Amino acid sequence: MSERAYQRLWDSSHVTLQELLDREQPLLDPVPDRERQSFQYRLSVLYLYYLGLLRQFDTLYDQVLQPQKRRLLRRLLDSVAGRVLELKDDLVRADLCESHCLDHVLQDLKLTPADLEVPIPKYFLLEQSSILRERGLMLAEILSRMEPVSSEERFPEMHRTEAVTLLQRAERARQGRLRATFMREIRREEERDRKIWEEGRHKFSQDQAAITIQKVWKGYLQRKRTQQDRQTEMEFIGMLPSPNQVERLGIMSQACLWEDVRRLRQLEKEEEFQLAMVKAHDSLKETEGPDMQEKMKEQIRQWFIECHALTGRFPDYPDESLGGSYLIFADKTPEEVKIELEAQVQESKKNDQEKNKEKEKEQKEKKKEKEDKTRKGEADTMLKVLPSKFIPVINAGHEEYINLWKNRSDSVHPNQSFDAETLRAEKRKEVEQEIRIQVDELMRQELKNLRLAVDREEGRPWKAPKKKTGNKTGKKKKEKDLTSNRSVESLFEELIISGFLKKSETVALKDYVGDYLYLGSTLSLANKLPVPSLFDIRQNVALYGVLRLGSPDIHSMAPLIRSILLVGPSGMGKKMLVKAVCTETGANLFDLSPGNLQGKYPGKTGVQMIVHIVFKVARLLQPSVIWIGNAEKNFYKRVPKEEQEMDPKRIKKDLAKALRLLNPGDRVMLIGTTNRPQLAEMKGLCRTYERILFMPQPDYASRFVLWKHMIEAQGVQVAQSLDLSALAKVSDGYTPGHILQAIRSVLTERRLLQLSKRPLVASEFLGHLAKLEPVYREEEESLKEWYFKTPLGKKRMKLSKDQDAEEAKLAKEKKKRK
């Protein structure tokens, strides 16, 4: 794409953004519970549109060259991503479920399930590539020091005569096999000739022979033409892979190469812009700096004189924390400035008096709310969207686009370098701010001299208004630093040596393959709770894990989520998702699993120390993922006898304390995985893990996609002879791990060499699948029952029961009317 095409994309994205901002205000109005479906629909529409905007802004930020535009695009990209996370949080509260059935919304908006895919901004990894490279080298160096130098593998020595004998034997066997095949073909030809001689040849006339040849040849041509037409039709509708994949790969690689070229040009433009910023700052400071300083001094002196004429005394100079002389430079009279300063001091006194009244009012309101709830019941509850933190940022970015870039002449012929006028205007503000601080110091001293000379009064110390202190219960205790005398590098090395910091495998989130649940709304209308698909699980991990950890600006303002629990049978890809989060965000992987803790850091102080070190290093080297495998063991109802020596519950209290100390901006996430949550205490598990994602076995559509993707990942092109539909049907009850295991068992090196002569058949996989133990229905039902006992699951079940009761009432009323 050209620069002009990216400019058109930017213009169209702001048209969509304006429409979305107009739709935001009506959502703030509370809605009664009976209108829950329409409320969910409006939220879903906004969510889908913002996802599309996120995809467009990601493309623009990744490819636009102009540095000033890229800064605006970065703010818009982060704020739109944050708004997507806020809408996801609102959808969960409205739907009371982590996965949402948006197929009817997609149909109304004429979108495809691909538009539901959460785009991961490319700058997450590109902008921290150097840091990740250094950290990887450091990790590899420490690991190489740990591992003993292994001697090279030596093959067993063989005498020369033995080697010659072995080669001769193999060559004679090869020649014997070839000779046998030749003799077999000769015998078949002799047998065919003998049969023809015995039966006697049928004599054709010249016309009959010609007709027979024409009939055979025309039939062959027609069958071939029909087969080609059918092949092209199936390729066109997407039922068969296209044969020109080599050409498509070439086009894709060429496009990727062009994108890399544009990224290199971005670096060049950024270097030019940085140099121009320094030059503009220095030139403004030299040329306009003295005039700014004299003008500020004159304004401040004039303010001194006017205040002295009005009040008979010189004013107090505003403190630096309140903005200093910036208050004076605002378009206000001296009386207004003085009134504001006095009002700030008086506000602190009024706040103390109002606190006691507010507490009394809150207690009364709480009592009234309880009474209202008992009277009105849950039917009158109101649904509403929480105020957004990102909408003001989006509005500011949209206005900046309209004022600066929309009506520019370079919108027709885009200029890829920076805009000097805009740069000087921005730098002028910075220079003015620097000079103001210097002027404030000089004028404070001059004010003291004026007081001594005119009023013979010593300088009065400025009393800043008291800061508002929240409730004492809301204060968080500061964590004691148990390792204040140690460097981060030493702690990093200790964690690697002890096995708590591990090198994560490179796994892309898109490799967690699964299809969308197309009948979600149909199932919900039939009073059947739809089960989340693998597609939904992948989107939830992208929203809860990747988007939050990838950017500090998004994490500091988005709804805070400190921990996730992945619940599902073994083989569902829980560890793969943990590695994918680390890969997509460049996060460190810490392992605090009970099995990894066994025999390390014994005693109470040892547990406190390791939890403290892990969370300290995770915060200092963020983003970080702390993984706990078999998370149910930390919250056992009863510890089994064979695991009592491990003491899996010893980390429970310290883990909860460390999690509470994580604040917005700390890009650290705890991810637990379990396949037996029934063994754990429900309260402790749900308090520690804020989001619980249930991972059921894949449905038919996901299994079909899994078989195709995993076979092609082994380097095999899926042919028509392989019935993927039958494999997807037969593998019901098996997890993606089982399917991968069966594919690897079949596609050995020898079998891959035979593919040209003997194509793959579905029956080859059945024997290997039969040897594996599937996920039985009882196991999955027990996991579902456990999930519906979680806080969110209980609310969902209660909502479905209330809806069923309302439908039954309406049905009875209709019968009575008839």
C-alpha positions, 0 to 999 in steps of 0.5 A: 500500500502507498502512503496515500492509501494509508491516509485514506484508511486513516480518514475512513477510520476517523469517520467510524470513530466519530459514529462510535463516539456519538453512540457512547453517550446513550449507553451511560443511561441505566437500563432495566433488567428486562431489557437485558438482550437489547442492552447486550446487543448494543454493547456487542455492536460497539465491541465489534466496531472497536475491534475493527478500529483497533485492527485499522489503527494497528496497521496504520501505526505499523506502516505510516512513516510520518513521526508526528502522525505515528505519535497520535496513532499510538495514543489512539491505538492504545486508547481504542485497545483499552476501550475494547477491554472495557467493553469486554468487561461490560459484556461479561457483567451483562451476559454473566459469562466469559464467552458471548454468542455474537453470531446474530450480531455478525449476521446483522452487521454483515461481518464474518467470524474473522472480524471477531479476531482480537488483533495483537498490536505489532509494536508489542514485540518490535519496540522491545526487540533489543531488550528481549535480545539482551535478556535472551542472551543473558538467560542463555549464558546463565543456562550454559554455565549451569549445564556441564559440557557434554562430550560429542556423541561418538558412534560405535567404531567398526572395522573396515572389513565389517563396513565393506561387508555391510555395504555389500550386503545392502547393495546386493539386497537392493539389486535383488529387489529390483530384479524381483520387480522386473521379473514380476512385470515380465511374468505379468506381460507374458500372462497377458499375452497368453490370455489374448492368444488363447481367446483370440483377437476380435477383428474390427473393421476400419470404421468400427476401430475408428469409432471405438478409439473416438469413443474412448478418447472423447470419454476421457476428455470429457471426464477430465474436463468435468473433473477440472470444472469440479476442482475449480468450483470447489476451490472457488467456494473454499472447499479445497485448497488452491494449487497455486499456493506457491504463487500466493506465498510469493506474493505474501513474502513480497508484501512482508518484505515491503512492510519491513522496508517501510519499518526501516524507513520509519527508523530513519524518519524518527532519527531525523525527527529527534535531531529536528526536535533538539535543534528546534528546542535550542533555537527557540531557547536562544531566540525567543527564550529571553523575550519569554523570560522578560514577558513573564517577569513583567506579568508577575510584577504587574500582578504583585502591584495590582494585588498590593493595590487591591488588598494592601499587601503582597500576595502569596506566591503559588507553590510549584506543585500547584503550577507556580506562575502558570496560575497567573498566566491564565486569563484571570484577574489578580482578584480571581487568582487570590480567591482561587488560592484562598478557596483551595486552602478553605476546601481542605478545611471543609472536606474534613467537616464534610467527611463525618456527614458523608459517613453518616449519609452513606450508612443511611443510604446503605440501609435504604438500599438494603430495604429497597432491594428486599422490596423491589427484588432482583427484577428491578435491577438496573444495567449500566455501563461504567464510565470509561477512562479511555473515551476522553483520550480518544476524544482528544486524539480525534480532535487533534486529527480534525484540527491538525491533519484532516484539512491539511494539503498533504492529505492529497499528496502526503508528505512523509517527513515531519511538520516543522510548524507543529514541531515548533509549536510543541517545543515552544510550550516545553521551552516556556515551561522550563523558563517558567520554573527558572522565573518562579525561583527568581520572582519568589526571591524578588517577592521576599525583597519587596515585602522587606522593603515595602511592608517590612514583613518577612516572607510567609511560608506557603501552606499547601492545602492538605491532600485528601486522605482516603479511608484508612481501610483502603490504604495498602501497606507497603511491601517490605523489601527483603532483598534491598541489598541485592541487585536485580541481576543477582536475583535474576541469576538465582531464579534461573539457577533454582529453576523458577525462571524458565526460557519459554518456547516460541508459540504464536497465539494463532497456532491455538487453532479452533473454529467459531461457535456458529449456533450460539444464539440458536442454542440460547434461544432453545434454553441450552447454555452454549459451551465456549469454543476454542476460538472463544478461549483464544480471544479471551486469552488475547484480551485478558493476557496479551493486550494488558501485558503488552502496553504499560499505557493500556495496563495502567488504565484498563480494568485491573485483572491480576490473575487467570485460571485455565480449567479443562481436561489434560491435552486442551493446550493450557500450557500452550496458551501460557507460552503464547502469552509470553511469546506475544508480549515478550514476557518472562516466564516464572514457574511457581508450580507445587512440583517445582517448589518441592525441596526448595526454600524450606520453611516459612521464611523460605516461602516468603523469600521466594514469593518476594523475589519472584514478584520483585523481579517480575515487576522490575523486568515486566512484562512477566507471567507467573505460571502455576501448574496444577493450581488446585494443589495450593488449595487442597481440601485434603492433602493426599498422603503421597503429597504431604511431603511436598506441602503444596499449600505452603505458598497459599497465604504469601501468594494472595498477599503478593497479588494484592500488592499489584497495582495498575501499571504493574504488568505482572499476571498470574496464570494457573492451570488445572484439570482437577479443580474439584479437589480445591476449596472454592472460596480460596481458588476464586479469591486468588484467580479473578477470571476463570476460563473453562475449556471444554473438549472441542466441537465438530467444527474445531476438530475439523480445523484441528485435523487440517491444520495439524496435518499441514503443519507436518508438511503434508498437503491434504488431498481429497482422498483424506476424509477430514469430516469422518476424522472430525466425527470419529474423534469426538471426545478427544482433545487437541493433544490426542489428535496431535499425538495420533498425527505424529504417530502416523506421519513418520519419516518413512510414511512421509516418503511414501506419500507420493505413491500412497496418499493418506487415508482416514483409516490410518489414524483410527488405530492410534486414536483407539489406543488413547484414552478420551475425555469421558462424558462424566469427567466433562460433566463434573467440570461443568458442574464445578464451573457453575458453582463459581461466583460467575457461574452461579449468577449465570444459572440464576439468570437462566432460571429467572428467564425460564420462570418469566417465559413460563408466566407469559405462557400461562397468561397467554393460555388464560387469555385464549 
